[in-house]
Amino acid sequence: MHTDKATLLALKSRLIIEPIKVDGLEAPIFVRGLTGKERDSFENACFVQRGKQRVLSTDNIRAKLLVRSICDEAGVRLFADMDEHELGALPAQVLDVLFTVSQKLSGLGSSDLEELQSD
């Protein structure tokens, strides 16, 4: 038995979406795991050019992840990558809660960020 292309690509519909209750909001905020392309985009956004070197920057890292994972109930993103500065202006406590869920759903841990730093 082997896995064919269609079976593998059907996994796209398996992104997990989790509703998160946030104080001050009546409706939940939906957060989903990243696709592979979105994770690569997030990791790339965490680097800045300093002279001839690319170095890891944790500046606004929560918002960089969350613009890629906050979605509607159907899993459609609510924010574009360029919205990270606007999203980063939310209270840190709210961002922390959503960031932690997004990390978990996307398979991102602190060791992944450490690994980025060593690349």
Secondary structure, DSSP 8 states (H G I E B T S, - for coil): ----HHHHHGGGGG--EEEE--TT-SS-EEEE---HHHHHHHHHHTEEEETTEEEE--TTHHHHHHHHHEE-TTS-BSS-GGGHHHHTTS-HHHHHHHHHHHHHHHT--HHHHHHHHH-
